[in-house]
Amino acid sequence: MADTALMSIPGLFDPVPTPRDITARTDGRVDLIGLPKPRIIELFAAAGLDAKAAKLRAKQVFHWLYHRGATDFAAMTDIAKDMRPWLGERFVIGRPEVMLSQHSSDGTRKWLLKTADDHEYEMVFIPDESRGTLCVSSQVGCTLNCRFCHTGTMRLVRNLTPGEIVGQVMLARDALGEWPNSSSSRAGPGTAGLMPQPFAQFPAVPDQVRDDDWDDEDDDDDGGGYSADGRLLTNIVMMGMGEPLYNFDNVRDALKLVMDGDGLGLSKRRITLSTSGVVPMMARAGAEIGVNLAVSLHATNKAVRDEIVPINRKYGIEELLQACADYPGASNARRITFEYVMLKDKNDSDADARELVRLIKLYNLPAKVNLIPFNPWPGAIYECSSPERIKRFSDIVFDAGISAPVRTPRGRDIDAACGQLKTTAQKMTRAELDRLADEKQAALG
C-alpha cells in the first residue's frame, strides 16, 4: 500500500513524481505479488527459515503464484501442511479489487480497479479473432496533460507498485480461466462474462485497419514457459492510465516478472511500452526492459505538439526522434510504432503527412505509424478528422513505403478506447456508487 496523499505536480510539461515507499499493511503481512524471487527468499529467511529452506519454499511459492495462479497458500499442495498456515500468517497473495466490470458491444472489456489504499484505476482487454491484448495502467491518474486525452484531465495520485501492475495481468488470467486446471468457476467478483471463448467469436478486424501496434513482428516466444498458442491473452500494452517512463522502476520490475520464464513467461516481443516522449528514460527502457516501443507523436511541428503533448516543451521532436533512432533493439523486424491521433484541422493535412514521412526518413527510423481516429469524451475541445481525410493521410504515408494502418476504435461505448480512460467513479453520482457497492456485496453473499 502507498501513501494516500496526492503527489505534487511541478509543471504541465515535466511533472516528475517523487518515488515513495510502499506503506506496510496494517495486519503486518507482506504481499508477495510483484516481488522478485530473491526478495521472497530474503523475506522467508528473515521470517525464520534457514537458507536452504527459504530458497526451496520461495521456488515453490513463486511457481504457484505465477504458473498456477494460486491465491491461497492452502492450495499449494507440494508444501507441507504445517508450513501453509505459517506462510498465511506472515504473507498474503494480492489481487486488485474489482469495483466495476463493463462489457462493450464489440467484445472489449474494461475493469475499474481499486488499490488497497482506496485509489481507483482502469485496465482494458481487447479481444480480436487471432489475439487478445491487455491494456495495462502504470499510474493512478497521469503525470502529463495531453489535451486530447481524458486521462490527462485527472490529477496524478500516485504510481502503481510492481504488484499492482503485474496484478492486472494476473487478474485478467483469473477472469479468462487461463491458469492450469482452471475453469469459469475460478473467476472472481467482477469478472463474470469474460470466460474463455474461441477467438472466432470475437469481431474480426480487417488487415488494412488493424492496430499494427499489437501485431508481432517476430512470434518467437523467448520468455520461457508461457505459450500464446490457444490463449486468449496473448499481448500486453503499457498504454493504460499514466506515463510508464515516469514510473520506470516499478514498470520495469513488473514486466520482468511478466517476462520471466519462472514467472508469467510472456515473450518480450508480445509486450509494447508506450511513452509520450520521456527522452532521458528511453535508452534505459530499451536496455533494462527490452520490449517493443511505441511513441505518442501526434504532431510533426513544435507549435502543434507543444499544444497537444505539452512534454514537447521539455523534450522536442528532434530530441525525441533521435532517442528513437538510438533505441536498443529497434530494427526492421522490431519497428518503433508512432501513435498519431487524427484531429480535425489540427494535425491531419497532406502537408502534415508529408512532413511525418520526411522526419521518419531523415532519422532513418524503422517505423510504422498507427493512425488513431480521435475518441471523443465530454469536454473535449477537438473533433475527429473525417474518414476521407484519415484515408488520404494514410495513403500518403503508405505511398512513401511506411506502414500506416488506421486503428479501429474499440470499446467506445464504455469509454475504453484510446485516450478515454478515466476512472468511472469520477463520473458517477454517490447514489450510483452506493447501488454498485450494494450489488457487489449481494453477489459476494
Secondary structure, 3 states (H helix, E strand, C coil): CECCCCCCCCCCCCCCCCCCCECCCCCCCEECCCCCHHHHHHHHHHCCCCHHHHHHHHHHHHHHHHCCCCCCHHHCCCCCCCHHHHHHHHEECCCCEEEEEEECCCCCEEEEEECCCCCEEEEEEEECCCCEEEECCCEECCCCCCCCCCHHHCCCCEECCHHHHHHHHHHHHHHHCCCCCCCHHHCCCCCCCCCCCCHHHCCCCCHHHCCHHHCCCCCCCCCCCCCCCCCCCCEEEECCCCCHHHHHHHHHHHHHHHHCCCCCCCCHHHEEEEECCCHHHHHHHHHHCCCEEEEECCCCCHHHHHHHCHHHHCCCHHHHHHHHHCCCCCCCCCCEEEEEEEECCCCCCHHHHHHHHHHHHHCCCCEEEEEEECCCCCCCCCCECCHHHHHHHHHHHHHCCCCCCECCCCCHHHCCCCCCCCCHHHHCCHHHHHHHHHHHHHHHC
